[in-house]
């Protein structure tokens, strides 16, 4: 599959099925500070500490900006859509997911994401895992950063009136995404998640 796949195909298909428009990543998710985390700040700090052994600063540095795969808006309701490829599944992601409070509002099966994350024995190297100072300065820093950012994209949206974050894994769709029945299969997946 070409670079950008399956994100571009999945986001376009989901938007079409839901009748959604694409909107910008909200500022409170690009570089969240304590006020942006609402009632989740203590949890966010605890997860960061467990990932890195460090104390999360009150404000994230300017270079810690991020974009999500898509923010979909249907009528007045916004929802983050993330398409998770293999690099999103690893021990760091399992660690963050295990800290989610019971009843966390997400639109993906948390236990399945944990199971898939724990199956990976070898982390991707190169740019996929390099240190990402200042917040993730250690070896595998990029893996930790990705897991942390995924956690923020899951736990913060309900604090801001967004619908639960929808995640679709590449392994769920690669076998049928470009086939004739893709829209029907995606409708079925969405009916199970939303």
Secondary structure, DSSP 4 states (H G I P E B T S, - for coil): --TTTTHHHHHHHHHHHHTPEEEPPPHHHHS--HHHHGGGHHHHHHHHHHHHSSPPPSS--GGG----SEEEEETTEEEEEEEE-GGG-SHHHHHHHHTSPTT--EES-HHHHHHHHHH--S---GGGT--BTTTB-STTHHHHHHHHHHHHHHHSGGGGTPPPEEEEEHHHHTTTTTSTTHHHHHHHHHHHH-
